Amino acid sequence: MAGPQIMGPWAFCSELKQGNVTTVLDTVGRRLRDSLGRTVDLGLTGNLGAVHPSVADSARKLEENVYYFGRTVETLLLRFGKTIVEEQMVLKRVANILINLYGMTAVLSRASRSMRAGLRNHDHEVLLANIFCTEAYSQNLFTLSQLDKYSPDNLDEQIKKVSQQILERRAYICAHPLDRTS
């Protein structure tokens, strides 16, 4: 087991911030393996897999999303610490990813069950599951990219600036386009 699974996210973050050599080396090693093209396999597919082979591609997408979601949350905890509860836009994105992950899990479970039980129109259900999972996978990848601090997709600072200006004036500050300003 890696650091976060053993000691929990808050303790893991404090260990990293204190400079615990073992924790830091473990984290650096894990990140290095990931950057060199680590494949994600959480056991959903294959001979002993939990899902039917007809939805294996979608299950791999779920596994990849779950893995990168975990890494992103770890990074967010390191960046914000306990003040993460004040980061509304970050938490909204995290919640949206979790909702998609839950939906993907439920859809894959139902489609696998339909295939194994031989239910009527199971092929249609598999098609729907694959469509849903592909769409949720793409949404999650985009949202995960928005959570990166330096991503061009992250507009948090601009949104904060607009909302601060509206709060200061207590009104929508743009003039009506038909008003004359000369």
Contact map, one row per residue, 1 for C-alpha under 8 A:
11101100000000000000000000000000000000000000000000000000000000000000000000000000000000000000000000000000000000000000000000000000000000000000000000000000000000000000000000000000000000
11111100000000000000000001000000000000000000000000000000000000000000000000000000000000000000000000000000000000000000000000000000000000000000000000000000000000000000000000000000000000
11111111000100000000001001100000000000000000000000000000000000000000000000000000000000000000000000000000000000000000000000000000000000000000000000000000000000000000000000000000000000
01111111100100000000000000000000000000000000000000000000000000000000000000000000000000000000000000000000000000000000000000000000000000000000000000000000000000000000000000000000000000
11111111100000000000000000000000000000000000000000000000000000000000000000000000000000000000000000000000000000000000000000000000000000000000000000000000000000000000000000000000000000
11111111000000000000000000000000000000000000000000000000000000000000000000000000000000000000000000000000000000000000000000000000000000000000000000000000000000000000000000000000000000
00111111101100000000000000000000000000000000000000000000000000000000000000000000000000000000000000000000000000000000000000000000000000000000000000000000000000000000000000000000000000
00111111111100000000000000000000000000000000000000000000000000000000000000000000000000000000000000000000000000000000000000000000000000000000000000000000000000000000000000000000000000
00011011111110000000000000000000000000000000000000000000000000000000000001001000000000000000000000000000000000000000000000000000000000000000000000000000000000000000000000000000000000
00000001111111000000000000000000000000000000000000000000000000000000000000001000100000000000000000000000000000000000000000000000000000000000000000000000000000000000000000000000000000
00000011111111100000000000000000000000000000000000000000000000000000000000000000000000000000000000000000000000000000000000000000000000000000000000000000000000000000000000000000000000
00110011111111110000001000000000000000000000000000000000000000000000000000000000000000000000000000000000000000000000000000000000000000000000000000000000000000000000000000000000000000
00000000111111111000000000000000000000000000000000000000000000000000000000001100100000000000000000000000000000000000000000000000000000000000000000000000000000000000000000000000000000
00000000011111111100000000000000000000000000000000000000000000000000000000000000000000000000000000000000000000000000000000000000000000000000000000000000000000000000000000000000000000
00000000001111111111001000000000000000000000000000000000000000000000000000000000000000000000000000000000000000000000000000000000000000000000000000000000000000000000000000000000000000
00000000000111111111001100000000000000000000000000000000000000000000000000000000000000000000000000000000000000000000000000000000000000000000000000000000000000000000000000000000000000
00000000000011111111000000000000000000000000000000000000000000000000000000000000000000000000000000000000000000000000000000000000000000000000000000000000000000000000000000000000000000
00000000000001111111000000000000000000000000000000000000000000000000000000000000000000000000000000000000000000000000000000000000000000000000000000000000000000000000000000000000000000
00000000000000111111101100000000000000000000000000000000000000000000000000000000000000000000000000000000000000000000000000000000000000000000000000000000000000000000000000000000000000
00000000000000111111111100000000000000000000000000000000000000000000000000000000000000000000000000000000000000000000000000000000000000000000000000000000000000000000000000000000000000
00000000000000000011111110000000000000000000000000000000000000000000000000000000000000000000000000000000000000000000000000000000000000000000000000000000000000000000000000000000000000
00000000000000000001111111000000000000000000000000000000000000000000000000000000000000000000000000000000000000000000000000000000000000000000000000000000000000000000000000000000000000
00100000000100110011111111100000000000000000000000000000000000000000000000000000000000000000000000000000000000000000000000000000000000000000000000000000000000000000000000000000000000
00000000000000010011111111110000000000000000000000000000000000000000000000000000000000000000000000000000000000000000000000000000000000000000000000000000000000000000000000000000000000
00000000000000000000111111111000000000000000000000000000000000000000000000000000000000000000000000000000000000000000000000000000000000000000000000000000000000000000000000000000000000
01100000000000000000011111111100000000000000000000000000000000000000000000000000000000000000000000000000000000000000000000000000000000000000000000000000000000000000000000000000000000
00100000000000000000001111111110000000000000000000000000000000000000000000000000000000000000000000000000000000000000000000000000000000000000000000000000000000000000000000000000000000
00000000000000000000000111111111000000000000000000000000000000000000000000000000000000000000000000000000000000000000000000000000000000000000000000000000000000000000000000000000000000
00000000000000000000000011111111100000000000000000000000000000000000000000000000000000000000000000000000000000000000000000000000000000000000000000000000000000000000000000000000000000
00000000000000000000000001111111110000000000000000000000000000000000000000000000000000000000000000000000000000000000000000000000000000000000000000000000000000000000000000000000000000
00000000000000000000000000111111111000000000000000000000000000000000000000000000000000000000000000000000000000000000000000000000000000000000000000000000000000000000000000000000000000
00000000000000000000000000011111111100000000000000000000000000000000000000000000000000000000000000000000000000000000000000000000000000000000000000000000000000000000000000000000000000
00000000000000000000000000001111111111000000000000000000000000000000000000000000000000000000000000000000000000000000000000000000000000000000000000000000000000000000000000000000000000
00000000000000000000000000000111111111000000000000000000000000000000000000000000000000000000000000000000000000000000000000000000000000000000000000000000000000000000000000000000000000
00000000000000000000000000000011111111000000000000000000000000000000000000000000000000000000000000000000000000000000000000000000000000000000000000000000000000000000000000000000000000
00000000000000000000000000000001111111000000000000000000000000000000000000000000000000000000000000000000000000000000000000000000000000000000000000000000000000000000000000000000000000
00000000000000000000000000000000111111100000000000000000000000000000000000000000000000000000000000000000000000000000000000000000000000000000000000000000000000000000000000000000000000
00000000000000000000000000000000111111110000000000000000000000000000000000000000000000000000000000000000000000000000000000000000000000000000000000000000000000000000000000000000000000
00000000000000000000000000000000000011111000000000000000000000000000000000000000000000000000000000000000000000000000000000000000000000000000000000000000000000000000000000000000000000
00000000000000000000000000000000000001111100000000000000000100110010000000000000000000000000000000000000000000000000000000000000000000000000000000000000000000000000000000000000000000
00000000000000000000000000000000000000111111000000000000000100110000000000000000000000000000000000000000000000000000000000000000000000000000000000000000000000000000000000000000000000
00000000000000000000000000000000000000011111000000000000000000100000000000000000000000000000000000000000000000000000000000000000000000000000000000000000000000000000000000000000000000
00000000000000000000000000000000000000001111110111000000000000000000000000000000000000000000000000000000000000000000000000000000000000000000000000000000000000000000000000000000000000
00000000000000000000000000000000000000001111110111100001001100100000000000000000000000000000000000000000000000000000000000000000000000000000000000000000000000000000000000000000000000
00000000000000000000000000000000000000000011111111111001001100000000000000000000000000000000000000000000000000000000000000000000000000000000000000000000000000000000000000000000000000
00000000000000000000000000000000000000000011111110001000000000000000000000000000000000000000000000000000000000000000000000000000000000000000000000000000000000000000000000000000000000
00000000000000000000000000000000000000000000111110000000000000000000000000000000000000000000000000000000000000000000000000000000000000000000000000000000000000000000000000000000000000
00000000000000000000000000000000000000000011111111000000000000000000000000000000000000000000000000000000000000000000000000000000000000000000000000000000000000000000000000000000000000
00000000000000000000000000000000000000000011111111110000000000000000000000000000000000000000000000000000000000000000000000000000000000000000000000000000000000000000000000000000000000
00000000000000000000000000000000000000000011100111110000000000000000000000000000000000000000000000000000000000000000000000000000000000000000000000000000000000000000000000000000000000
00000000000000000000000000000000000000000001100011111011001000000000000000000000000000000000000000000000000110010000000000000000000000000000000000000000000000000000000000000000000000
00000000000000000000000000000000000000000000100011111111000000000000000000000000000000000000000000000000000000111011000000000000000000000000000000000000000000000000000000000000000000
00000000000000000000000000000000000000000000110000111111000000000000000000000000000000000000000000000000000000000000000000000000000000000000000000000000000000000000000000000000000000
00000000000000000000000000000000000000000000000000011111100000000000000000000000000000000000000000000000000000010000000000000100000000000000000000000000000000000000000000000000000000
00000000000000000000000000000000000000000000000000111111111000000000000000000000000000000000000000000000000100110000000000000100110000000000000000000000000000000000000000000000000000
00000000000000000000000000000000000000000001100000111111111100000000000000000000000000000000000000000000000000000000000000000000000000000000000000000000000000000000000000000000000000
00000000000000000000000000000000000000000000000000000111111110000000000000000000000000000000000000000000000000000000000000000000000000000000000000000000000000000000000000000000000000
00000000000000000000000000000000000000000000000000000011111111000000000000000000000000000000000000000000000100000000000000000000110011000000000000000000000000000000000000000000000000
00000000000000000000000000000000000000000001100000100011111111100000000000000000000000000000000000000000000100000000000000000000000000000000000000000000000000000000000000000000000000
00000000000000000000000000000000000000011001100000000001111111110000000000000000000000000000000000000000000000000000000000000000000000000000000000000000000000000000000000000000000000
00000000000000000000000000000000000000000000000000000000111111111000000000000000000000000000000000000000000000000000000000000000000011001000000000000000000000000000000000000000000000
00000000000000000000000000000000000000000000000000000000011111111100000000000000000000000000000000001001100000000000000000000000000010001000000000000000000000000000000000000000000000
00000000000000000000000000000000000000011101000000000000001111111110000000000000000000000000000000000000000000000000000000000000000000000000000000000000000000000000000000000000000000
00000000000000000000000000000000000000011000000000000000000111111111000000000000000000000000000000000000000000000000000000000000000000000000000000000000000000000000000000000000000000
00000000000000000000000000000000000000000000000000000000000011111111100000000000000000000000000000001000000000000000000000000000000000001001100000000000000000000000000000000000000000
00000000000000000000000000000000000000000000000000000000000001111111110000000000000000000000000000001000000000000000000000000000000000000000000000000000000000000000000000000000000000
00000000000000000000000000000000000000010000000000000000000000111111111000000000000000000000000000000000000000000000000000000000000000000000000000000000000000000000000000000000000000
00000000000000000000000000000000000000000000000000000000000000011111111100000000000000000000000000000000000000000000000000000000000000000000000000000000000000000000000000000000000000
00000000000000000000000000000000000000000000000000000000000000001111111110000000000000000000000010000000000000000000000000000000000000000000000100000000000000000000000000000000000000
00000000000000000000000000000000000000000000000000000000000000000111111111000000000000000000000000000000000000000000000000000000000000000000000000000000000000000000000000000000000000
00000000000000000000000000000000000000000000000000000000000000000011111111100000000000000000000000000000000000000000000000000000000000000000000000000000000000000000000000000000000000
00000000000000000000000000000000000000000000000000000000000000000001111111110000000000000000000000000000000000000000000000000000000000000000000100100000000000000000000000000000000000
00000000000000000000000000000000000000000000000000000000000000000000111111111000000000000000000000000000000000000000000000000000000000000000000000000000000000000000000000000000000000
00000000100000000000000000000000000000000000000000000000000000000000011111111100000000000000000000000000000000000000000000000000000000000000000000000000000000000000000000000000000000
00000000000000000000000000000000000000000000000000000000000000000000001111111110000000000000000000000000000000000000000000000000000000000000000000000000000000000000000000000000000000
00000000000000000000000000000000000000000000000000000000000000000000000111111111100100000000000000000000000000000000000000000000000000000000000000000000000000000000000000000000000000
00000000110010000000000000000000000000000000000000000000000000000000000011111111110100000000000000000000000000000000000000000000000000000000000000000000000000000000000000000000000000
00000000000010000000000000000000000000000000000000000000000000000000000001111111100000000000000000000000000000000000000000000000000000000000000000000000000000000000000000000000000000
00000000000000000000000000000000000000000000000000000000000000000000000000111111100000000000000000000000000000000000000000000000000000000000000000000000000000000000000000000000000000
00000000000000000000000000000000000000000000000000000000000000000000000000011111111100000000000000000000000000000000000000000000000000000000000000000000000000000000000000000000000000
00000000010010000000000000000000000000000000000000000000000000000000000000011111111100000000000000000000000000000000000000000000000000000000000000000000000000000000000000000000000000
00000000000000000000000000000000000000000000000000000000000000000000000000001001111110000000000000000000000000000000000000000000000000000000000000000000000000000000000000000000000000
00000000000000000000000000000000000000000000000000000000000000000000000000000001111111100000000000000000000000000000000000000000000000000000000000000000000000000000000000000000000000
00000000000000000000000000000000000000000000000000000000000000000000000000011001111111100110000000000000000000000000000000000000000000000000000000000000000000000000000000000000000000
00000000000000000000000000000000000000000000000000000000000000000000000000000000011111110010000000000000000000000000000000000000000000000000000000000000000000000000000000000000000000
00000000000000000000000000000000000000000000000000000000000000000000000000000000001111110000000000000000000000000000000000000000000000000000000000000000000000000000000000000000000000
00000000000000000000000000000000000000000000000000000000000000000000000000000000001111111110000000000000000000000000000000000000000000000000000000000000000000000000000000000000000000
00000000000000000000000000000000000000000000000000000000000000000000000000000000000011111111000000000000000000000000000000000000000000000000000000000000000000000000000000000000000000
00000000000000000000000000000000000000000000000000000000000000000000000000000000000000111111100000000000000000000000000000000000000000000000000000000000000100000000000000000000000000
00000000000000000000000000000000000000000000000000000000000000000000000000000000000100111111110000000000000000000000000000000000000000000000000000100000000000000000000000000000000000
00000000000000000000000000000000000000000000000000000000000000000000000000000000000110111111111000000000000000000000000000000000000000000000000000000000000000000000000000000000000000
00000000000000000000000000000000000000000000000000000000000000000000000000000000000000011111111100000000000000000000000000000000000000000000000000000000000000000000000000000000000000
00000000000000000000000000000000000000000000000000000000000000000000000000000000000000001111111110000000000000000000000000000000000000000000001100100000000000000000000000000000000000
00000000000000000000000000000000000000000000000000000000000000000000000000000000000000000111111111000000000000000000000000000000000000000000000000000000000000000000000000000000000000
00000000000000000000000000000000000000000000000000000000000000000000000000000000000000000011111111100000000000000000000000000000000000000000000000000000000000000000000000000000000000
00000000000000000000000000000000000000000000000000000000000000000000000000000000000000000001111111110000000000000000000000000000000000000000000000000000000000000000000000000000000000
00000000000000000000000000000000000000000000000000000000000000000000100000000000000000000000111111111000000000000000000000000000000000000011001100000000000000000000000000000000000000
00000000000000000000000000000000000000000000000000000000000000000000000000000000000000000000011111111100000000000000000000000000000000000000000000000000000000000000000000000000000000
00000000000000000000000000000000000000000000000000000000000000000000000000000000000000000000001111111110000000000000000000000000000000000000000000000000000000000000000000000000000000
00000000000000000000000000000000000000000000000000000000000000000000000000000000000000000000000111111111000000000000000000000000000000011001000000000000000000000000000000000000000000
00000000000000000000000000000000000000000000000000000000000001001100000000000000000000000000000011111111100000000000000000000000000000010000000000000000000000000000000000000000000000
00000000000000000000000000000000000000000000000000000000000000000000000000000000000000000000000001111111110000000000000000000000000000000000000000000000000000000000000000000000000000
00000000000000000000000000000000000000000000000000000000000000000000000000000000000000000000000000111111111000000000000000000000000000000000000000000000000000000000000000000000000000
00000000000000000000000000000000000000000000000000000000000001000000000000000000000000000000000000011111111100000000000000000000100110010000000000000000000000000000000000000000000000
00000000000000000000000000000000000000000000000000000000000001000000000000000000000000000000000000001111111110000000000000000000000000000000000000000000000000000000000000000000000000
00000000000000000000000000000000000000000000000000000000000000000000000000000000000000000000000000000111111111000000000000000000000000000000000000000000000000000000000000000000000000
00000000000000000000000000000000000000000000000000000000000000000000000000000000000000000000000000000011111111100000000000000000100110000000000000000000000000000000000000000000000000
00000000000000000000000000000000000000000000000000100010011000000000000000000000000000000000000000000001111111110000000000000000100000000000000000000000000000000000000000000000000000
00000000000000000000000000000000000000000000000000100000000000000000000000000000000000000000000000000000111111111000000000000000000000000000000000000000000000000000000000000000000000
00000000000000000000000000000000000000000000000000000000000000000000000000000000000000000000000000000000011111111100000000000000000000000000000000000000000000000000000000000000000000
00000000000000000000000000000000000000000000000000010010000000000000000000000000000000000000000000000000001111111110000001001100100000000000000000000000000000000000000000000000000000
00000000000000000000000000000000000000000000000000110110000000000000000000000000000000000000000000000000000111111111000000000100000000000000000000000000000000000000000000000000000000
00000000000000000000000000000000000000000000000000010000000000000000000000000000000000000000000000000000000011111111100000000000000000000000000000000000000000000000000000000000000000
00000000000000000000000000000000000000000000000000000000000000000000000000000000000000000000000000000000000001111111111001001000000000000000000000000000000000000000000000000000000000
00000000000000000000000000000000000000000000000000010000000000000000000000000000000000000000000000000000000000111111111001100100000000000000000000000000000000000000000000000000000000
00000000000000000000000000000000000000000000000000010000000000000000000000000000000000000000000000000000000000011111111000000000000000000000000000000000000000000000000000000000000000
00000000000000000000000000000000000000000000000000000000000000000000000000000000000000000000000000000000000000001111111000000000000000000000000000000000000000000000000000000000000000
00000000000000000000000000000000000000000000000000000000000000000000000000000000000000000000000000000000000000000111111101000000000000000000000000000000000000000000000000000000000000
00000000000000000000000000000000000000000000000000000000000000000000000000000000000000000000000000000000000000000111111111000000000000000000000000000000000000000000000000000000000000
00000000000000000000000000000000000000000000000000000000000000000000000000000000000000000000000000000000000000000000011111000000000000000000000000000000000000000000000000000000000000
00000000000000000000000000000000000000000000000000000000000000000000000000000000000000000000000000000000000000000000001111111000000000000000000000000000000000000000000000000000000000
00000000000000000000000000000000000000000000000000000000000000000000000000000000000000000000000000000000000000100110011111111100000000000000000000000000000000000000000000000000000000
00000000000000000000000000000000000000000000000000000000000000000000000000000000000000000000000000000000000000000010000011111110000000000000000000000000000000000000000000000000000000
00000000000000000000000000000000000000000000000000000000000000000000000000000000000000000000000000000000000000000000000011111111000000000000000000000000000000000000000000000000000000
00000000000000000000000000000000000000000000000000000000000000000000000000000000000000000000000000000000000000100100000011111111100000000000000000000000000000000000000000000000000000
00000000000000000000000000000000000000000000000000000110000000000000000000000000000000000000000000000000000000110010000001111111110000000000000000000000000000000000000000000000000000
00000000000000000000000000000000000000000000000000000000000000000000000000000000000000000000000000000000000000000000000000111111111000000000000000000000000000000000000000000000000000
00000000000000000000000000000000000000000000000000000000000000000000000000000000000000000000000000000000000000000000000000011111111100000000000000000000000000000000000000000000000000
00000000000000000000000000000000000000000000000000000010010000000000000000000000000000000000000000000001001100100000000000001111111110000000000000000000000000000000000000000000000000
00000000000000000000000000000000000000000000000000000010010000000000000000000000000000000000000000000000000000000000000000000111111111000000000000000000000000000000000000000000000000
00000000000000000000000000000000000000000000000000000000000000000000000000000000000000000000000000000000000000000000000000000011111111100000000000000000000000000000000000000000000000
00000000000000000000000000000000000000000000000000000000000000000000000000000000000000000000000000000001001000000000000000000001111111110000000000000000000000000000000000000000000000
00000000000000000000000000000000000000000000000000000000010011000000000000000000000000000000000000000001001000000000000000000000111111111000000000000000000000000000000000000000000000
00000000000000000000000000000000000000000000000000000000010010000000000000000000000000000000000000000000000000000000000000000000011111111100000000000000000000000000000000000000000000
00000000000000000000000000000000000000000000000000000000000000000000000000000000000000000000000000000000000000000000000000000000001111111110000000000000000000000000000000000000000000
00000000000000000000000000000000000000000000000000000000000000000000000000000000000000000000000000011001000000000000000000000000000111111111000000000000000000000000000000000000000000
00000000000000000000000000000000000000000000000000000000000011001000000000000000000000000000000000010000000000000000000000000000000011111111100000000000000000000000000000000000000000
00000000000000000000000000000000000000000000000000000000000000000000000000000000000000000000000000000000000000000000000000000000000001111111110000000000000000000000000000000000000000
00000000000000000000000000000000000000000000000000000000000000000000000000000000000000000000000010000000000000000000000000000000000000111111111000000000000000000000000000000000000000
00000000000000000000000000000000000000000000000000000000000000001000000000000000000000000000000010010000000000000000000000000000000000011111111100000000000000000000000000000000000000
00000000000000000000000000000000000000000000000000000000000000001000000000000000000000000000000000000000000000000000000000000000000000001111111110000000000000000000000000000000000000
00000000000000000000000000000000000000000000000000000000000000000000000000000000000000000000000000000000000000000000000000000000000000000111111111000000000000000000000000000000000000
00000000000000000000000000000000000000000000000000000000000000000000000000000000000000000000100010000000000000000000000000000000000000000011111111100000000000000000000000000000000000
00000000000000000000000000000000000000000000000000000000000000000000100100000000000000000000100010000000000000000000000000000000000000000001111111110000000000000000000000000000000000
00000000000000000000000000000000000000000000000000000000000000000000000000000000000000000000000000000000000000000000000000000000000000000000111111110010110000000000000000000000000000
00000000000000000000000000000000000000000000000000000000000000000000000000000000000000000000000000000000000000000000000000000000000000000000011111111011111000000000000000000000000000
00000000000000000000000000000000000000000000000000000000000000000000000100000000000000000100100000000000000000000000000000000000000000000000001111111010010000000000000000000000000000
00000000000000000000000000000000000000000000000000000000000000000000000000000000000000000000000000000000000000000000000000000000000000000000000111111110010000000000000000000000000000
00000000000000000000000000000000000000000000000000000000000000000000000000000000000000000000000000000000000000000000000000000000000000000000000001111110010000000000000000000000000000
00000000000000000000000000000000000000000000000000000000000000000000000000000000000000000000000000000000000000000000000000000000000000000000000000011111010000000000000000000000000000
00000000000000000000000000000000000000000000000000000000000000000000000000000000000000000000000000000000000000000000000000000000000000000000000011111111110000000000000000000000000000
00000000000000000000000000000000000000000000000000000000000000000000000000000000000000000000000000000000000000000000000000000000000000000000000001000111111000000000000000000000000000
00000000000000000000000000000000000000000000000000000000000000000000000000000000000000000000000000000000000000000000000000000000000000000000000011000011111000000000000000000000000000
00000000000000000000000000000000000000000000000000000000000000000000000000000000000000000000000000000000000000000000000000000000000000000000000011111111111110000000000000000000000000
00000000000000000000000000000000000000000000000000000000000000000000000000000000000000000000000000000000000000000000000000000000000000000000000001000001111111100000000000000000000000
00000000000000000000000000000000000000000000000000000000000000000000000000000000000000001000000000000000000000000000000000000000000000000000000000000000011111110000000000000000000000
00000000000000000000000000000000000000000000000000000000000000000000000000000000000000000000000000000000000000000000000000000000000000000000000000000000011111111000000000000000000000
00000000000000000000000000000000000000000000000000000000000000000000000000000000000000000000000000000000000000000000000000000000000000000000000000000000001111111100000000000000000000
00000000000000000000000000000000000000000000000000000000000000000000000000000000000000000000000000000000000000000000000000000000000000000000000000000000001111111110000000000000000000
00000000000000000000000000000000000000000000000000000000000000000000000000000000000000000000000000000000000000000000000000000000000000000000000000000000000111111111000000000000000000
00000000000000000000000000000000000000000000000000000000000000000000000000000000000000000000000000000000000000000000000000000000000000000000000000000000000011111111100000000000000000
00000000000000000000000000000000000000000000000000000000000000000000000000000000000000000000000000000000000000000000000000000000000000000000000000000000000001111111110000000000000000
00000000000000000000000000000000000000000000000000000000000000000000000000000000000000000000000000000000000000000000000000000000000000000000000000000000000000111111111000000000000000
00000000000000000000000000000000000000000000000000000000000000000000000000000000000000000000000000000000000000000000000000000000000000000000000000000000000000011111111100000000000000
00000000000000000000000000000000000000000000000000000000000000000000000000000000000000000000000000000000000000000000000000000000000000000000000000000000000000001111111110001000000000
00000000000000000000000000000000000000000000000000000000000000000000000000000000000000000000000000000000000000000000000000000000000000000000000000000000000000000111111111111000000000
00000000000000000000000000000000000000000000000000000000000000000000000000000000000000000000000000000000000000000000000000000000000000000000000000000000000000000011111111100000000000
00000000000000000000000000000000000000000000000000000000000000000000000000000000000000000000000000000000000000000000000000000000000000000000000000000000000000000001111111000000000000
00000000000000000000000000000000000000000000000000000000000000000000000000000000000000000000000000000000000000000000000000000000000000000000000000000000000000000000111111111000000000
00000000000000000000000000000000000000000000000000000000000000000000000000000000000000000000000000000000000000000000000000000000000000000000000000000000000000000000011111110000000000
00000000000000000000000000000000000000000000000000000000000000000000000000000000000000000000000000000000000000000000000000000000000000000000000000000000000000000000011011111000000000
00000000000000000000000000000000000000000000000000000000000000000000000000000000000000000000000000000000000000000000000000000000000000000000000000000000000000000000010011111100000000
00000000000000000000000000000000000000000000000000000000000000000000000000000000000000000000000000000000000000000000000000000000000000000000000000000000000000000000110010111110000000
00000000000000000000000000000000000000000000000000000000000000000000000000000000000000000000000000000000000000000000000000000000000000000000000000000000000000000000000000011111000000
00000000000000000000000000000000000000000000000000000000000000000000000000000000000000000000000000000000000000000000000000000000000000000000000000000000000000000000000000001111101000
00000000000000000000000000000000000000000000000000000000000000000000000000000000000000000000000000000000000000000000000000000000000000000000000000000000000000000000000000000111111000
00000000000000000000000000000000000000000000000000000000000000000000000000000000000000000000000000000000000000000000000000000000000000000000000000000000000000000000000000000011111100
00000000000000000000000000000000000000000000000000000000000000000000000000000000000000000000000000000000000000000000000000000000000000000000000000000000000000000000000000000001111100
00000000000000000000000000000000000000000000000000000000000000000000000000000000000000000000000000000000000000000000000000000000000000000000000000000000000000000000000000000011111110
00000000000000000000000000000000000000000000000000000000000000000000000000000000000000000000000000000000000000000000000000000000000000000000000000000000000000000000000000000000111111
00000000000000000000000000000000000000000000000000000000000000000000000000000000000000000000000000000000000000000000000000000000000000000000000000000000000000000000000000000000001111
00000000000000000000000000000000000000000000000000000000000000000000000000000000000000000000000000000000000000000000000000000000000000000000000000000000000000000000000000000000000111
